[in-house]
Amino acid sequence: MAERVVHAAHHLPVLVVSDDPDVAIWADARGLEALAPGVAGLNPSVSAARDCLAQRPNHPKRVIVAHCDLPRARDLRIVTGPGVAIAPDRHRDGSNVLSVPLDADFSFHYGPGSFSAHCHEAQRLNLPVTVIDDPELAFDVDHPADLHELGEQDDRS
């Protein structure tokens, strides 16, 4: 699935964020930059990566956060907008792909209810929200049952 997500970035630069040394080896073997933020938890890790990018000369104007559990991802570039853009999961609970302006003081709220929490965070910052309802980005794998459902859906295709 991680390979699929990286390919879905197309020409966009990819930063693989993980403290796992095996993930860094995987990224290096594919010519990808890896960052080990050295902090505990998803939200602090994403924030650390964003802050790292913001300190670079010629940094991007936006950052797209996509997790490696998107087995149908084809194009992350569609998750954009004038403020915050979110591709929610199929239950409209999670934020499978999130795009934010790099210079916004955006606080990440991954976990249960992150879609709503990220919409509220955008409102707090007076940033418009664009919701991207894309079935290829909406299907994520959070539980073993999701893999079963994925197989069943693929069998029907």
C-alpha positions in Angstrom: 0.0 0.0 0.0 2.9 2.4 0.8 4.2 1.9 -2.8 0.8 2.8 -4.1 0.6 6.0 -2.1 4.1 7.0 -3.2 3.1 6.5 -6.8 -0.1 8.5 -6.3 2.1 11.5 -5.4 3.2 11.6 -9.1 5.7 14.4 -9.5 5.2 15.8 -6.0 8.2 15.5 -3.6 7.7 12.8 -1.0 8.9 12.8 2.5 8.5 9.5 4.4 8.0 10.2 8.1 8.7 7.4 10.5 11.1 6.6 13.3 11.3 2.9 12.2 14.7 2.2 10.7 13.2 -0.4 8.3 10.9 2.3 6.9 14.0 4.5 6.3 15.7 1.7 4.5 12.6 1.1 2.4 12.4 4.8 1.5 16.1 5.0 0.7 15.9 2.0 -1.7 13.3 4.0 -3.6 15.2 7.3 -3.7 12.8 8.9 -1.2 13.8 11.2 1.6 13.0 9.9 5.1 12.6 11.8 8.3 12.8 10.3 11.7 11.1 13.0 13.8 12.0 11.4 17.2 8.7 12.3 18.8 6.0 10.0 20.1 2.6 9.9 18.3 1.2 10.6 14.9 0.1 14.2 15.5 3.5 15.3 16.9 5.3 13.4 14.1 3.3 15.2 11.4 3.8 18.5 13.0 7.5 17.9 13.3 7.7 17.0 9.6 5.8 20.1 8.7 8.0 22.3 10.8 11.1 20.7 9.2 9.8 21.5 5.8 9.0 25.1 6.7 12.6 25.7 7.7 14.0 24.7 4.4 14.9 27.3 1.8 12.4 27.3 -1.1 10.0 25.3 0.9 6.6 24.3 -0.6 3.6 26.5 -0.1 1.5 23.5 0.9 2.0 20.1 2.5 -0.1 17.1 1.7 -0.3 14.4 4.5 -1.2 11.0 3.2 -0.9 7.8 5.2 0.3 4.5 3.7 -3.0 2.6 4.3 -4.7 3.7 1.0 -4.8 0.7 -1.2 -6.7 2.4 -4.0 -4.9 5.8 -4.1 -4.2 7.0 -7.6 -3.7 10.8 -7.4 -2.9 12.8 -4.3 -2.7 16.0 -6.3 -6.5 16.4 -6.3 -6.4 17.2 -2.6 -6.0 20.9 -2.9 -7.9 24.1 -2.3 -7.4 27.7 -1.2 -7.2 26.7 2.5 -7.5 23.3 4.0 -8.4 20.4 1.7 -9.5 17.0 3.2 -10.2 13.7 1.5 -12.2 12.0 4.3 -12.5 8.2 4.8 -15.5 6.4 3.5 -17.2 6.8 6.9 -16.5 10.6 7.0 -14.7 10.1 10.3 -11.0 10.1 9.4 -8.8 12.4 7.3 -7.2 10.1 4.8 -5.4 12.9 2.9 -5.0 16.4 4.2 -3.6 19.4 2.5 -2.7 22.5 4.4 -0.8 25.7 3.7 2.7 25.2 5.1 2.7 28.6 6.8 -0.6 28.1 8.7 -0.3 27.3 12.4 -2.5 24.2 11.8 -2.8 21.7 14.7 -3.2 18.2 13.5 -5.9 16.0 15.1 -5.5 12.5 13.7 -7.4 9.8 15.4 -11.1 9.1 15.8 -13.2 12.0 14.5 -10.2 13.6 12.7 -12.3 14.8 9.8 -14.5 16.9 12.0 -11.6 18.0 14.1 -9.6 19.1 11.1 -12.6 21.0 9.7 -12.9 22.8 13.1 -9.2 23.6 13.1 -9.5 25.2 9.7 -12.5 27.3 11.0 -10.4 28.3 14.0 -7.8 29.6 11.6 -10.4 31.2 9.3 -9.3 29.0 6.4 -11.8 27.7 3.9 -12.3 23.9 3.8 -12.5 21.9 0.6 -13.8 18.4 1.0 -12.6 16.0 -1.7 -14.9 13.0 -1.9 -12.9 10.6 -3.9 -13.7 6.8 -3.6 -10.0 5.9 -4.3 -8.8 8.0 -1.4 -11.8 7.2 0.9 -10.9 3.5 1.3 -8.3 3.1 4.0 -7.2 0.0 6.0 -7.6 0.5 9.7 -8.8 -3.0 10.8 -8.3 -6.5 9.4 -12.0 -6.5 8.3 -11.0 -3.6 5.9 -8.7 -6.0 4.1 -11.5 -8.5 3.8 -13.8 -5.9 2.4 -11.1 -4.7 0.0 -10.8 -8.3 -1.3 -14.5 -8.7 -1.7 -14.9 -5.4 -3.6 -12.0 -6.3 -5.9 -13.5 -9.7 -6.6 -16.7 -8.0 -7.7 -14.8 -5.7 -10.1 
